Amino acid sequence: MIGSLRGRVLDRDPVIDRSALPEVIVEVAGVGYRITVTVATLDRLGLDDEVLLHIHHHIRESDQKLYGFLVKDERVAFEGLLAAHGVGPALAMAVLSTHSAPELARILADDDLAALCEVPGVGKKTAQRLLVELKSSLVLPETGPGIAIDLNGGTPIGATPAADVREALVNLGYSGEEVRVALAALPSELLEDPAGDSGQLLKVALRALAGS
């Protein structure tokens, strides 16, 4: 069972079809390993980069695949997602391509159903089930600098206004893609500031969606 690989990025597969999972080939001692990664991980890897990837070795009767993560917590989150009923590798990677491991921890702590519904292929019923299952099983030892989250108690310490803005946009009828575009237009330091003004951020997000 492969748990990690350290080597050189020999090839990287550009994402042409956003529904397909990207791959990289990492050469280790003359052997090239095909590894499925998230879009965010692909963007951080360049040709000939020396890299250490934390690996989930997924074995099925018909084939084997390697899933690679730059951060150990991402692999922990991926394996926690796989433990949920009805979640396979493709959906687990889709979740982590939409939300980082720290964001996922915040989503669970905040019961942020709207954020999970942003994941392609996840509807409201699936999101509700994932919230229940993951809050009782998923443990992420670190969620970022200065942030601690009690998943069992559901109380975030250092929570951000991002969930408030996301929920408000969903309630206004915006799609998951529109919500992602709006949040991407906002300064990350304000979204991560527990004292941030959610109302003001919502106004900025709405202006971004209006194209002004």
C-alpha positions in Angstrom: 0.0 0.0 0.0 1.5 3.3 -1.1 1.3 6.1 1.5 3.4 8.9 0.0 5.6 9.6 -3.0 8.5 12.0 -3.3 9.9 12.7 -6.8 9.9 14.9 -9.9 6.9 16.0 -11.8 7.5 14.4 -15.2 4.2 15.4 -16.8 1.0 17.3 -15.8 -2.4 16.9 -17.5 -4.0 20.2 -18.3 -7.7 20.4 -17.3 -9.6 20.5 -20.6 -12.9 19.0 -19.4 -13.7 20.5 -15.9 -15.7 17.4 -15.1 -12.6 15.2 -15.5 -10.1 14.8 -12.7 -6.6 16.0 -13.6 -3.5 13.8 -13.3 0.2 14.2 -12.9 3.0 11.8 -13.4 5.6 11.8 -10.7 8.9 10.0 -11.4 10.4 8.2 -8.4 13.7 6.3 -8.9 13.0 5.9 -12.6 9.4 4.8 -12.2 6.5 7.2 -13.3 3.4 7.0 -11.1 0.1 8.4 -12.5 -1.6 10.3 -9.7 -5.0 11.9 -9.7 -5.0 15.3 -8.0 -7.4 18.2 -7.4 -7.4 21.2 -9.7 -5.9 23.4 -7.0 -3.0 20.9 -6.5 -2.4 20.7 -10.3 -2.1 24.5 -10.4 0.6 24.4 -7.8 2.7 21.8 -9.6 5.1 22.7 -12.4 7.1 20.4 -14.7 10.3 19.2 -13.1 9.2 20.3 -9.6 10.4 18.2 -6.7 7.3 17.2 -4.8 6.1 15.2 -1.9 2.5 13.9 -2.3 0.5 12.2 0.4 -1.1 9.2 -1.3 -4.4 7.4 -1.0 -4.0 4.1 -2.8 -7.5 3.1 -3.9 -7.9 -0.5 -4.8 -10.9 -2.0 -6.6 -11.4 -5.4 -8.2 -11.1 -4.0 -11.7 -8.3 -1.4 -11.2 -6.1 0.6 -8.9 -5.6 4.4 -8.7 -3.4 6.8 -6.7 -4.9 10.0 -5.4 -2.3 12.6 -4.3 -2.4 15.6 -1.9 0.1 18.2 -1.0 -1.2 18.5 2.6 -1.8 15.5 4.8 -5.1 17.0 6.1 -6.4 16.8 2.5 -5.8 13.1 2.4 -7.5 12.7 5.8 -10.5 14.7 4.5 -10.6 12.6 1.3 -10.6 9.3 3.3 -13.2 10.7 5.7 -15.4 11.5 2.7 -14.9 8.0 1.2 -16.2 6.6 4.5 -19.5 8.4 4.1 -22.3 6.4 2.5 -22.5 6.7 -1.3 -19.3 8.8 -1.7 -16.8 7.5 -4.2 -13.4 9.0 -5.1 -14.8 11.2 -7.9 -17.3 12.9 -5.5 -14.7 13.2 -2.7 -12.3 14.9 -5.1 -15.0 17.2 -6.3 -15.6 18.3 -2.7 -11.9 19.0 -2.2 -11.6 20.7 -5.5 -14.4 23.1 -4.4 -13.4 23.5 -0.7 -10.0 23.0 1.0 -9.7 20.8 4.1 -9.8 23.9 6.4 -12.9 25.2 4.6 -14.6 21.8 4.9 -14.0 21.8 8.6 -15.6 25.3 8.9 -18.5 24.1 6.7 -19.2 21.2 9.1 -18.8 23.4 12.2 -21.2 26.0 10.8 -23.7 23.4 9.4 -23.2 25.3 6.1 -25.5 23.4 3.8 -25.3 26.0 1.0 -21.5 25.5 0.8 -21.8 21.8 0.2 -24.4 22.4 -2.4 -21.8 24.3 -4.4 -20.0 21.0 -5.1 -20.9 19.8 -8.6 -23.2 16.7 -8.2 -24.2 17.5 -4.6 -27.9 18.3 -4.1 -29.6 19.4 -0.9 -30.4 15.8 0.3 -26.8 14.6 -0.3 -25.4 17.7 1.4 -27.7 17.2 4.5 -26.5 13.6 4.8 -22.9 14.5 4.4 -23.2 17.1 7.2 -24.6 14.5 9.6 -22.1 11.8 8.7 -18.9 13.9 8.5 -19.5 15.8 11.7 -19.5 12.6 13.6 -16.5 11.0 11.8 -14.2 13.5 10.2 -11.3 14.7 12.3 -8.9 17.3 10.9 -6.0 18.0 13.3 -5.2 21.4 11.9 -7.5 23.9 10.1 -5.2 26.8 9.6 -3.2 29.4 11.6 -5.0 30.5 14.7 -8.2 28.6 14.0 -9.6 25.9 16.1 -12.9 24.1 15.4 -14.9 21.7 17.7 -16.7 19.6 15.1 -18.6 17.6 17.8 -19.8 20.7 19.6 -20.4 22.6 16.3 -18.9 25.8 17.8 -16.3 27.5 15.6 -13.5 29.5 17.2 -12.4 32.2 14.8 -15.3 31.6 12.4 -15.5 33.8 9.3 -18.3 35.7 7.6 -17.8 33.7 4.4 -20.6 31.3 5.4 -23.0 34.2 6.0 -22.3 35.7 2.6 -22.6 32.4 0.9 -25.9 31.5 2.6 -27.4 34.9 1.7 -26.5 34.6 -2.0 -28.0 31.1 -2.1 -31.1 32.4 -0.5 -31.3 35.1 -3.1 -31.4 32.4 -5.8 -27.8 32.5 -7.1 -26.4 29.3 -8.4 -23.4 27.5 -6.9 -21.1 28.7 -9.7 -22.3 32.3 -9.3 -21.6 32.1 -5.5 -18.1 30.9 -6.2 -17.5 33.8 -8.6 -18.8 36.3 -6.1 -16.7 34.9 -3.2 -13.6 34.8 -5.4 -14.1 38.6 -6.0 -13.9 39.4 -2.3 -10.6 40.0 -0.4 -9.7 36.8 1.3 -8.4 38.6 4.4 -11.9 40.1 5.0 -13.6 36.8 4.5 -11.3 35.2 7.0 -11.7 37.9 9.6 -14.0 36.9 12.4 -14.8 40.6 12.9 -15.6 41.2 9.2 -18.8 42.9 8.2 -20.9 40.3 6.4 -23.5 42.9 5.3 -20.8 45.0 3.6 -19.2 42.0 2.0 -22.6 40.9 0.7 -23.0 44.3 -1.0 -19.6 43.9 -2.7 -20.5 40.4 -3.8 -23.7 41.6 -5.3 -21.9 44.4 -7.2 -19.4 41.8 -8.5 -22.3 39.6 -9.8 -23.9 42.6 -11.4 -20.7 43.3 -13.2 -20.3 46.8 -11.8 
